């Protein structure tokens, strides 16, 4: 298992970075197009899975 690298020291005056957070929110019921459509429709309708901007 890879080791987690320590966070680099913060330097004032540098441009802010961008982070991407990936989370497993489940999977479709089956590997079929109809099941995937149902899954995506439910996923997109959830207010908990919407992208949020920090700005």
C-alpha distance matrix in Angstrom:
0.0 3.8 6.5 9.4 12.4 15.7 18.4 21.1 24.4 26.9 29.9 33.1 34.9 32.0 31.8 29.6 26.4 25.4 22.4 21.4 20.0 18.8 19.2 19.5 23.1 23.6 24.7 28.2 30.0 30.2 29.4 32.9 34.6 36.5 33.5 31.6 34.7 35.0 31.4 31.8 35.2 33.9 30.9 33.2 35.8 33.5 34.1 30.6 29.0 31.2 30.0 31.1 32.0 31.7 34.9
3.8 0.0 3.8 6.5 9.0 12.5 15.2 17.6 21.1 23.6 26.5 29.7 31.4 28.5 28.4 26.4 23.3 22.6 19.9 19.3 18.4 17.8 18.9 19.8 23.6 24.6 25.8 29.3 31.4 31.7 30.6 34.0 35.3 37.3 34.5 32.2 35.1 35.7 32.0 31.9 35.3 34.2 30.9 32.9 35.6 33.4 33.6 30.2 28.5 30.3 28.6 29.6 30.1 29.6 32.6
6.5 3.8 0.0 3.8 6.2 9.3 12.4 14.9 18.2 20.9 23.9 27.2 29.3 26.6 26.9 24.9 22.2 21.9 19.4 19.4 18.6 18.7 19.7 21.2 24.7 26.2 27.8 31.5 33.7 34.3 33.4 36.7 37.8 39.7 36.8 34.5 37.2 37.5 33.8 33.6 36.8 35.5 32.2 34.0 36.5 34.0 33.9 30.4 29.0 30.6 28.8 29.3 29.5 28.6 31.5
9.4 6.5 3.8 0.0 3.8 6.5 9.1 12.0 15.2 17.6 20.8 23.9 26.0 23.4 23.6 21.4 18.8 18.7 16.1 16.6 15.8 16.5 17.8 19.8 23.2 25.1 27.1 30.8 33.2 34.1 33.3 36.4 37.2 38.9 36.1 33.6 36.0 36.3 32.5 32.1 35.1 33.8 30.3 31.9 34.3 31.7 31.3 27.8 26.5 27.9 25.9 26.1 26.2 25.0 28.0
12.4 9.0 6.2 3.8 0.0 3.8 6.5 8.7 12.1 14.8 17.7 21.0 23.1 20.6 21.2 19.4 17.0 17.6 15.7 16.9 16.9 18.2 20.0 22.5 25.8 27.9 29.8 33.4 36.1 36.9 35.9 38.8 39.4 41.2 38.6 35.8 38.1 38.6 34.9 34.1 37.1 35.9 32.3 33.5 36.0 33.6 32.8 29.6 28.2 29.1 26.7 26.6 26.1 24.7 27.3
15.7 12.5 9.3 6.5 3.8 0.0 3.8 6.3 9.0 11.9 15.1 18.3 20.8 18.7 19.7 18.0 16.2 17.4 15.8 17.6 17.7 19.6 21.4 24.1 27.1 29.6 31.8 35.5 38.2 39.3 38.4 41.3 41.7 43.3 40.6 37.9 39.9 40.2 36.5 35.6 38.4 37.1 33.4 34.5 36.8 34.1 33.0 29.7 28.7 29.4 26.9 26.2 25.5 23.6 26.0
18.4 15.2 12.4 9.1 6.5 3.8 0.0 3.8 6.5 8.6 11.9 14.9 17.3 15.2 16.1 14.3 12.9 14.3 13.2 15.6 16.1 18.6 20.7 23.8 26.6 29.4 31.7 35.2 38.2 39.3 38.5 41.1 41.2 42.7 40.2 37.3 39.0 39.4 35.7 34.5 37.1 35.9 32.2 32.8 35.1 32.5 31.1 28.1 27.1 27.3 24.6 23.6 22.5 20.3 22.6
21.1 17.6 14.9 12.0 8.7 6.3 3.8 0.0 3.8 6.4 9.0 12.5 14.8 12.7 14.3 13.3 12.3 14.6 14.5 17.3 18.5 21.2 23.6 26.9 29.6 32.5 34.6 38.0 41.1 42.1 41.0 43.5 43.4 45.1 42.8 39.7 41.3 41.9 38.4 36.9 39.4 38.5 34.7 35.1 37.4 35.1 33.5 30.7 29.6 29.4 26.4 25.2 23.6 21.3 23.0
24.4 21.1 18.2 15.2 12.1 9.0 6.5 3.8 0.0 3.8 6.5 9.8 12.7 11.5 13.8 13.3 13.4 16.2 16.5 19.7 20.9 23.9 26.2 29.6 32.1 35.1 37.5 40.8 44.0 45.2 44.2 46.6 46.3 47.9 45.6 42.5 43.9 44.4 40.9 39.3 41.6 40.6 36.9 37.1 39.2 36.8 34.9 32.2 31.4 31.0 27.9 26.3 24.4 21.6 23.0
26.9 23.6 20.9 17.6 14.8 11.9 8.6 6.4 3.8 0.0 3.8 6.4 9.4 8.5 10.8 10.3 11.2 14.4 15.3 18.8 20.3 23.6 26.0 29.6 31.7 35.0 37.4 40.6 43.9 45.2 44.3 46.4 45.9 47.3 45.2 42.0 43.1 43.6 40.2 38.4 40.5 39.5 35.8 35.7 37.7 35.3 33.1 30.7 30.0 29.2 26.0 24.1 21.8 18.9 19.9
29.9 26.5 23.9 20.8 17.7 15.1 11.9 9.0 6.5 3.8 0.0 3.8 6.4 6.1 9.4 10.2 11.9 15.5 17.2 20.9 22.8 26.2 28.8 32.5 34.6 37.9 40.1 43.2 46.6 47.8 46.7 48.7 47.9 49.5 47.5 44.2 45.1 45.8 42.6 40.5 42.5 41.8 38.1 37.6 39.7 37.6 35.3 33.2 32.3 31.2 27.8 25.7 23.1 20.2 20.5
33.1 29.7 27.2 23.9 21.0 18.3 14.9 12.5 9.8 6.4 3.8 0.0 3.8 5.6 8.8 9.9 12.6 16.2 18.2 22.0 24.0 27.6 30.1 33.9 35.6 39.1 41.4 44.4 47.8 49.1 48.1 49.9 49.0 50.3 48.5 45.2 45.8 46.4 43.3 41.1 42.8 42.1 38.5 37.7 39.6 37.6 35.0 33.1 32.5 31.0 27.6 25.2 22.3 19.2 18.9
34.9 31.4 29.3 26.0 23.1 20.8 17.3 14.8 12.7 9.4 6.4 3.8 0.0 3.8 6.6 9.0 12.1 15.7 18.4 22.1 24.5 28.1 30.9 34.6 36.3 39.7 41.9 44.6 48.2 49.4 48.2 49.8 48.6 50.0 48.4 45.0 45.4 46.3 43.3 40.8 42.4 42.1 38.5 37.4 39.4 37.6 35.0 33.5 32.7 30.8 27.3 24.9 21.7 18.9 18.0
32.0 28.5 26.6 23.4 20.6 18.7 15.2 12.7 11.5 8.5 6.1 5.6 3.8 0.0 3.8 6.4 8.9 12.6 15.4 19.0 21.7 25.2 28.2 31.8 33.6 37.0 38.9 41.7 45.2 46.3 45.0 46.5 45.4 47.0 45.4 42.0 42.5 43.5 40.5 38.0 39.9 39.7 36.0 35.0 37.2 35.6 33.2 31.6 30.4 28.7 25.1 23.1 20.0 17.5 17.0
31.8 28.4 26.9 23.6 21.2 19.7 16.1 14.3 13.8 10.8 9.4 8.8 6.6 3.8 0.0 3.8 6.4 9.8 13.1 16.6 19.5 22.9 26.0 29.6 31.2 34.6 36.4 39.0 42.6 43.6 42.3 43.7 42.3 43.9 42.5 39.0 39.3 40.4 37.6 34.9 36.6 36.6 33.0 31.8 34.0 32.6 30.3 29.0 27.6 25.6 21.9 20.1 16.8 14.8 14.0
29.6 26.4 24.9 21.4 19.4 18.0 14.3 13.3 13.3 10.3 10.2 9.9 9.0 6.4 3.8 0.0 3.8 6.9 9.8 13.4 16.1 19.6 22.6 26.2 27.8 31.2 33.2 35.8 39.4 40.6 39.4 40.9 39.6 41.0 39.4 36.0 36.4 37.3 34.4 31.8 33.6 33.3 29.7 28.6 30.8 29.2 26.9 25.4 24.1 22.3 18.7 16.7 13.7 11.5 11.5
26.4 23.3 22.2 18.8 17.0 16.2 12.9 12.3 13.4 11.2 11.9 12.6 12.1 8.9 6.4 3.8 0.0 3.8 6.7 10.2 13.2 16.5 19.7 23.3 25.0 28.3 30.1 32.8 36.4 37.4 36.1 37.7 36.6 38.2 36.6 33.1 33.7 34.8 31.7 29.3 31.3 31.1 27.4 26.6 29.1 27.5 25.6 23.8 22.2 20.7 17.1 15.8 13.3 11.8 12.6
25.4 22.6 21.9 18.7 17.6 17.4 14.3 14.6 16.2 14.4 15.5 16.2 15.7 12.6 9.8 6.9 3.8 0.0 3.8 6.8 10.1 13.3 16.5 20.0 21.7 24.9 26.6 29.2 32.8 33.9 32.6 34.1 32.9 34.4 32.8 29.4 30.0 31.0 28.0 25.5 27.6 27.5 23.8 22.9 25.5 24.1 22.4 20.7 18.7 17.3 13.7 12.9 10.9 10.3 11.6
22.4 19.9 19.4 16.1 15.7 15.8 13.2 14.5 16.5 15.3 17.2 18.2 18.4 15.4 13.1 9.8 6.7 3.8 0.0 3.8 6.5 9.9 13.0 16.6 18.4 21.7 23.6 26.4 29.9 31.0 30.0 31.7 30.9 32.3 30.4 27.1 28.0 28.8 25.5 23.4 25.7 25.2 21.4 21.1 23.7 22.0 20.6 18.4 16.4 15.7 12.4 12.1 11.1 10.7 13.1
21.4 19.3 19.4 16.6 16.9 17.6 15.6 17.3 19.7 18.8 20.9 22.0 22.1 19.0 16.6 13.4 10.2 6.8 3.8 0.0 3.8 6.5 9.9 13.3 15.1 18.2 19.9 22.7 26.2 27.3 26.2 27.9 27.1 28.6 26.7 23.4 24.4 25.2 22.0 19.9 22.4 22.0 18.2 18.2 21.0 19.4 18.5 16.2 13.8 13.5 10.6 11.4 11.5 12.1 14.8
20.0 18.4 18.6 15.8 16.9 17.7 16.1 18.5 20.9 20.3 22.8 24.0 24.5 21.7 19.5 16.1 13.2 10.1 6.5 3.8 0.0 3.8 6.5 10.2 12.0 15.3 17.4 20.5 23.8 25.2 24.6 26.6 26.1 27.3 24.9 21.9 23.2 23.5 20.0 18.5 21.0 20.0 16.2 16.8 19.4 17.3 16.6 13.8 11.7 12.4 10.2 11.3 12.3 13.0 16.2
18.8 17.8 18.7 16.5 18.2 19.6 18.6 21.2 23.9 23.6 26.2 27.6 28.1 25.2 22.9 19.6 16.5 13.3 9.9 6.5 3.8 0.0 3.8 6.8 9.2 12.1 13.9 17.0 20.4 21.6 21.0 23.1 22.9 24.2 21.7 18.8 20.4 20.8 17.2 16.0 18.9 18.0 14.3 15.5 18.3 16.3 16.5 13.7 11.1 12.6 11.4 13.3 15.1 16.3 19.5
19.2 18.9 19.7 17.8 20.0 21.4 20.7 23.6 26.2 26.0 28.8 30.1 30.9 28.2 26.0 22.6 19.7 16.5 13.0 9.9 6.5 3.8 0.0 3.8 6.0 9.0 11.6 15.0 18.0 19.7 19.7 21.9 22.1 22.9 20.0 17.5 19.3 19.1 15.3 14.9 17.6 16.0 12.5 14.5 16.8 14.5 15.0 11.8 9.8 12.3 12.2 14.2 16.6 17.8 21.3
19.5 19.8 21.2 19.8 22.5 24.1 23.8 26.9 29.6 29.6 32.5 33.9 34.6 31.8 29.6 26.2 23.3 20.0 16.6 13.3 10.2 6.8 3.8 0.0 3.8 5.6 8.1 11.7 14.5 16.2 16.4 18.9 19.5 20.2 17.1 15.0 17.2 16.7 12.9 13.3 16.2 14.5 11.5 14.2 16.5 14.4 15.8 12.9 10.8 13.9 14.5 17.0 19.7 21.3 24.6
23.1 23.6 24.7 23.2 25.8 27.1 26.6 29.6 32.1 31.7 34.6 35.6 36.3 33.6 31.2 27.8 25.0 21.7 18.4 15.1 12.0 9.2 6.0 3.8 0.0 3.8 7.0 10.1 12.7 15.2 16.0 18.0 18.3 18.3 15.1 13.4 15.1 14.0 10.3 10.9 13.3 11.1 8.4 11.5 13.2 11.0 12.9 10.2 8.5 12.0 13.6 16.2 19.4 21.3 24.5
23.6 24.6 26.2 25.1 27.9 29.6 29.4 32.5 35.1 35.0 37.9 39.1 39.7 37.0 34.6 31.2 28.3 24.9 21.7 18.2 15.3 12.1 9.0 5.6 3.8 0.0 3.8 7.0 9.3 11.8 13.0 15.2 16.1 16.0 12.5 11.4 13.7 12.4 8.8 10.6 13.1 11.0 9.3 12.9 14.4 12.8 15.4 13.2 11.6 15.1 16.9 19.7 22.9 25.0 28.2
24.7 25.8 27.8 27.1 29.8 31.8 31.7 34.6 37.5 37.4 40.1 41.4 41.9 38.9 36.4 33.2 30.1 26.6 23.6 19.9 17.4 13.9 11.6 8.1 7.0 3.8 0.0 3.8 6.5 8.3 9.2 11.5 12.7 13.0 9.5 8.4 11.4 10.6 7.3 9.5 12.4 11.2 10.0 13.4 15.3 14.6 17.6 15.9 13.8 16.9 18.7 21.9 25.0 27.4 30.3
28.2 29.3 31.5 30.8 33.4 35.5 35.2 38.0 40.8 40.6 43.2 44.4 44.6 41.7 39.0 35.8 32.8 29.2 26.4 22.7 20.5 17.0 15.0 11.7 10.1 7.0 3.8 0.0 3.8 5.5 6.9 8.4 9.5 9.4 5.7 5.4 8.5 7.7 5.3 8.2 10.8 10.1 10.1 13.2 14.9 15.0 18.4 17.5 15.4 18.2 20.3 23.7 26.9 29.5 32.3
30.0 31.4 33.7 33.2 36.1 38.2 38.2 41.1 44.0 43.9 46.6 47.8 48.2 45.2 42.6 39.4 36.4 32.8 29.9 26.2 23.8 20.4 18.0 14.5 12.7 9.3 6.5 3.8 0.0 3.8 7.1 8.5 10.5 9.6 5.9 7.7 10.5 8.9 7.8 11.3 13.0 12.1 13.0 16.2 17.2 17.3 20.9 20.0 18.4 21.4 23.8 27.0 30.3 32.9 35.7
30.2 31.7 34.3 34.1 36.9 39.3 39.3 42.1 45.2 45.2 47.8 49.1 49.4 46.3 43.6 40.6 37.4 33.9 31.0 27.3 25.2 21.6 19.7 16.2 15.2 11.8 8.3 5.5 3.8 0.0 3.8 5.5 8.5 8.6 5.7 7.5 10.7 10.3 9.7 12.6 14.7 14.7 15.3 18.1 19.6 20.2 23.7 22.9 20.8 23.6 25.6 29.1 32.2 34.9 37.6
29.4 30.6 33.4 33.3 35.9 38.4 38.5 41.0 44.2 44.3 46.7 48.1 48.2 45.0 42.3 39.4 36.1 32.6 30.0 26.2 24.6 21.0 19.7 16.4 16.0 13.0 9.2 6.9 7.1 3.8 0.0 3.8 7.0 8.7 6.9 7.1 10.6 11.6 10.8 12.7 15.4 16.0 16.1 18.5 20.6 21.4 24.8 23.9 21.4 23.8 25.4 29.0 31.8 34.5 37.1
32.9 34.0 36.7 36.4 38.8 41.3 41.1 43.5 46.6 46.4 48.7 49.9 49.8 46.5 43.7 40.9 37.7 34.1 31.7 27.9 26.6 23.1 21.9 18.9 18.0 15.2 11.5 8.4 8.5 5.5 3.8 0.0 3.8 5.6 5.4 6.2 8.7 10.1 10.6 12.2 14.3 15.6 16.3 18.2 20.1 21.5 25.0 24.7 22.2 24.2 26.0 29.7 32.5 35.5 37.8
34.6 35.3 37.8 37.2 39.4 41.7 41.2 43.4 46.3 45.9 47.9 49.0 48.6 45.4 42.3 39.6 36.6 32.9 30.9 27.1 26.1 22.9 22.1 19.5 18.3 16.1 12.7 9.5 10.5 8.5 7.0 3.8 0.0 3.8 5.5 5.1 6.1 8.7 9.8 10.4 12.1 14.3 15.0 16.2 18.2 20.1 23.5 23.7 21.0 22.5 24.3 28.0 30.7 34.0 35.9
36.5 37.3 39.7 38.9 41.2 43.3 42.7 45.1 47.9 47.3 49.5 50.3 50.0 47.0 43.9 41.0 38.2 34.4 32.3 28.6 27.3 24.2 22.9 20.2 18.3 16.0 13.0 9.4 9.6 8.6 8.7 5.6 3.8 0.0 3.8 5.4 5.1 6.3 8.7 10.0 10.6 12.4 14.1 15.4 16.6 18.7 22.3 22.8 20.6 22.2 24.5 28.2 31.1 34.4 36.4
33.5 34.5 36.8 36.1 38.6 40.6 40.2 42.8 45.6 45.2 47.5 48.5 48.4 45.4 42.5 39.4 36.6 32.8 30.4 26.7 24.9 21.7 20.0 17.1 15.1 12.5 9.5 5.7 5.9 5.7 6.9 5.4 5.5 3.8 0.0 3.8 5.4 5.2 6.2 8.7 9.9 10.7 12.2 14.3 15.5 16.9 20.6 20.6 18.5 20.7 23.1 26.6 29.7 32.8 35.1
31.6 32.2 34.5 33.6 35.8 37.9 37.3 39.7 42.5 42.0 44.2 45.2 45.0 42.0 39.0 36.0 33.1 29.4 27.1 23.4 21.9 18.8 17.5 15.0 13.4 11.4 8.4 5.4 7.7 7.5 7.1 6.2 5.1 5.4 3.8 0.0 3.8 5.4 5.0 6.1 8.5 9.9 10.2 12.0 14.1 15.5 18.9 18.8 16.2 18.1 20.1 23.8 26.7 29.8 32.0
34.7 35.1 37.2 36.0 38.1 39.9 39.0 41.3 43.9 43.1 45.1 45.8 45.4 42.5 39.3 36.4 33.7 30.0 28.0 24.4 23.2 20.4 19.3 17.2 15.1 13.7 11.4 8.5 10.5 10.7 10.6 8.7 6.1 5.1 5.4 3.8 0.0 3.8 5.4 5.2 6.0 8.6 9.7 10.5 12.1 14.4 17.7 18.5 16.0 17.3 19.6 23.2 26.1 29.4 31.4
35.0 35.7 37.5 36.3 38.6 40.2 39.4 41.9 44.4 43.6 45.8 46.4 46.3 43.5 40.4 37.3 34.8 31.0 28.8 25.2 23.5 20.8 19.1 16.7 14.0 12.4 10.6 7.7 8.9 10.3 11.6 10.1 8.7 6.3 5.2 5.4 3.8 0.0 3.8 5.6 5.2 6.2 8.5 10.0 10.7 12.6 16.2 16.9 15.2 17.0 19.8 23.1 26.4 29.6 31.7
31.4 32.0 33.8 32.5 34.9 36.5 35.7 38.4 40.9 40.2 42.6 43.3 43.3 40.5 37.6 34.4 31.7 28.0 25.5 22.0 20.0 17.2 15.3 12.9 10.3 8.8 7.3 5.3 7.8 9.7 10.8 10.6 9.8 8.7 6.2 5.0 5.4 3.8 0.0 3.8 5.5 5.3 6.0 8.6 10.0 10.9 14.5 14.4 12.4 14.7 17.3 20.7 24.0 27.0 29.4
31.8 31.9 33.6 32.1 34.1 35.6 34.5 36.9 39.3 38.4 40.5 41.1 40.8 38.0 34.9 31.8 29.3 25.5 23.4 19.9 18.5 16.0 14.9 13.3 10.9 10.6 9.5 8.2 11.3 12.6 12.7 12.2 10.4 10.0 8.7 6.1 5.2 5.6 3.8 0.0 3.8 5.4 4.9 5.9 8.4 9.9 13.1 13.5 10.8 12.3 14.6 18.2 21.3 24.5 26.6
35.2 35.3 36.8 35.1 37.1 38.4 37.1 39.4 41.6 40.5 42.5 42.8 42.4 39.9 36.6 33.6 31.3 27.6 25.7 22.4 21.0 18.9 17.6 16.2 13.3 13.1 12.4 10.8 13.0 14.7 15.4 14.3 12.1 10.6 9.9 8.5 6.0 5.2 5.5 3.8 0.0 3.8 5.5 5.3 6.2 8.8 12.1 13.5 11.6 12.6 15.5 18.8 21.9 25.3 27.1
33.9 34.2 35.5 33.8 35.9 37.1 35.9 38.5 40.6 39.5 41.8 42.1 42.1 39.7 36.6 33.3 31.1 27.5 25.2 22.0 20.0 18.0 16.0 14.5 11.1 11.0 11.2 10.1 12.1 14.7 16.0 15.6 14.3 12.4 10.7 9.9 8.6 6.2 5.3 5.4 3.8 0.0 3.8 5.6 5.2 6.4 10.1 11.0 9.9 11.8 15.1 18.1 21.6 24.6 26.8
30.9 30.9 32.2 30.3 32.3 33.4 32.2 34.7 36.9 35.8 38.1 38.5 38.5 36.0 33.0 29.7 27.4 23.8 21.4 18.2 16.2 14.3 12.5 11.5 8.4 9.3 10.0 10.1 13.0 15.3 16.1 16.3 15.0 14.1 12.2 10.2 9.7 8.5 6.0 4.9 5.5 3.8 0.0 3.8 5.5 5.5 8.7 8.8 6.6 8.8 11.8 15.0 18.4 21.4 23.8
33.2 32.9 34.0 31.9 33.5 34.5 32.8 35.1 37.1 35.7 37.6 37.7 37.4 35.0 31.8 28.6 26.6 22.9 21.1 18.2 16.8 15.5 14.5 14.2 11.5 12.9 13.4 13.2 16.2 18.1 18.5 18.2 16.2 15.4 14.3 12.0 10.5 10.0 8.6 5.9 5.3 5.6 3.8 0.0 3.8 5.5 7.8 9.2 6.9 7.3 10.2 13.4 16.6 19.9 21.9
35.8 35.6 36.5 34.3 36.0 36.8 35.1 37.4 39.2 37.7 39.7 39.6 39.4 37.2 34.0 30.8 29.1 25.5 23.7 21.0 19.4 18.3 16.8 16.5 13.2 14.4 15.3 14.9 17.2 19.6 20.6 20.1 18.2 16.6 15.5 14.1 12.1 10.7 10.0 8.4 6.2 5.2 5.5 3.8 0.0 3.8 6.4 8.8 8.1 8.6 12.1 14.6 18.0 21.1 23.0
33.5 33.4 34.0 31.7 33.6 34.1 32.5 35.1 36.8 35.3 37.6 37.6 37.6 35.6 32.6 29.2 27.5 24.1 22.0 19.4 17.3 16.3 14.5 14.4 11.0 12.8 14.6 15.0 17.3 20.2 21.4 21.5 20.1 18.7 16.9 15.5 14.4 12.6 10.9 9.9 8.8 6.4 5.5 5.5 3.8 0.0 3.8 5.3 5.6 7.1 10.9 13.0 16.7 19.4 21.7
34.1 33.6 33.9 31.3 32.8 33.0 31.1 33.5 34.9 33.1 35.3 35.0 35.0 33.2 30.3 26.9 25.6 22.4 20.6 18.5 16.6 16.5 15.0 15.8 12.9 15.4 17.6 18.4 20.9 23.7 24.8 25.0 23.5 22.3 20.6 18.9 17.7 16.2 14.5 13.1 12.1 10.1 8.7 7.8 6.4 3.8 0.0 3.8 5.5 5.6 9.2 10.3 13.9 16.4 18.7
30.6 30.2 30.4 27.8 29.6 29.7 28.1 30.7 32.2 30.7 33.2 33.1 33.5 31.6 29.0 25.4 23.8 20.7 18.4 16.2 13.8 13.7 11.8 12.9 10.2 13.2 15.9 17.5 20.0 22.9 23.9 24.7 23.7 22.8 20.6 18.8 18.5 16.9 14.4 13.5 13.5 11.0 8.8 9.2 8.8 5.3 3.8 0.0 3.8 5.8 8.7 9.8 13.5 15.5 18.4
29.0 28.5 29.0 26.5 28.2 28.7 27.1 29.6 31.4 30.0 32.3 32.5 32.7 30.4 27.6 24.1 22.2 18.7 16.4 13.8 11.7 11.1 9.8 10.8 8.5 11.6 13.8 15.4 18.4 20.8 21.4 22.2 21.0 20.6 18.5 16.2 16.0 15.2 12.4 10.8 11.6 9.9 6.6 6.9 8.1 5.6 5.5 3.8 0.0 3.8 6.6 9.0 12.7 15.2 17.9
31.2 30.3 30.6 27.9 29.1 29.4 27.3 29.4 31.0 29.2 31.2 31.0 30.8 28.7 25.6 22.3 20.7 17.3 15.7 13.5 12.4 12.6 12.3 13.9 12.0 15.1 16.9 18.2 21.4 23.6 23.8 24.2 22.5 22.2 20.7 18.1 17.3 17.0 14.7 12.3 12.6 11.8 8.8 7.3 8.6 7.1 5.6 5.8 3.8 0.0 3.8 6.3 9.8 12.8 15.1
30.0 28.6 28.8 25.9 26.7 26.9 24.6 26.4 27.9 26.0 27.8 27.6 27.3 25.1 21.9 18.7 17.1 13.7 12.4 10.6 10.2 11.4 12.2 14.5 13.6 16.9 18.7 20.3 23.8 25.6 25.4 26.0 24.3 24.5 23.1 20.1 19.6 19.8 17.3 14.6 15.5 15.1 11.8 10.2 12.1 10.9 9.2 8.7 6.6 3.8 0.0 3.8 6.7 9.9 12.1
31.1 29.6 29.3 26.1 26.6 26.2 23.6 25.2 26.3 24.1 25.7 25.2 24.9 23.1 20.1 16.7 15.8 12.9 12.1 11.4 11.3 13.3 14.2 17.0 16.2 19.7 21.9 23.7 27.0 29.1 29.0 29.7 28.0 28.2 26.6 23.8 23.2 23.1 20.7 18.2 18.8 18.1 15.0 13.4 14.6 13.0 10.3 9.8 9.0 6.3 3.8 0.0 3.8 6.6 8.9
32.0 30.1 29.5 26.2 26.1 25.5 22.5 23.6 24.4 21.8 23.1 22.3 21.7 20.0 16.8 13.7 13.3 10.9 11.1 11.5 12.3 15.1 16.6 19.7 19.4 22.9 25.0 26.9 30.3 32.2 31.8 32.5 30.7 31.1 29.7 26.7 26.1 26.4 24.0 21.3 21.9 21.6 18.4 16.6 18.0 16.7 13.9 13.5 12.7 9.8 6.7 3.8 0.0 3.8 5.4
31.7 29.6 28.6 25.0 24.7 23.6 20.3 21.3 21.6 18.9 20.2 19.2 18.9 17.5 14.8 11.5 11.8 10.3 10.7 12.1 13.0 16.3 17.8 21.3 21.3 25.0 27.4 29.5 32.9 34.9 34.5 35.5 34.0 34.4 32.8 29.8 29.4 29.6 27.0 24.5 25.3 24.6 21.4 19.9 21.1 19.4 16.4 15.5 15.2 12.8 9.9 6.6 3.8 0.0 3.8
34.9 32.6 31.5 28.0 27.3 26.0 22.6 23.0 23.0 19.9 20.5 18.9 18.0 17.0 14.0 11.5 12.6 11.6 13.1 14.8 16.2 19.5 21.3 24.6 24.5 28.2 30.3 32.3 35.7 37.6 37.1 37.8 35.9 36.4 35.1 32.0 31.4 31.7 29.4 26.6 27.1 26.8 23.8 21.9 23.0 21.7 18.7 18.4 17.9 15.1 12.1 8.9 5.4 3.8 0.0
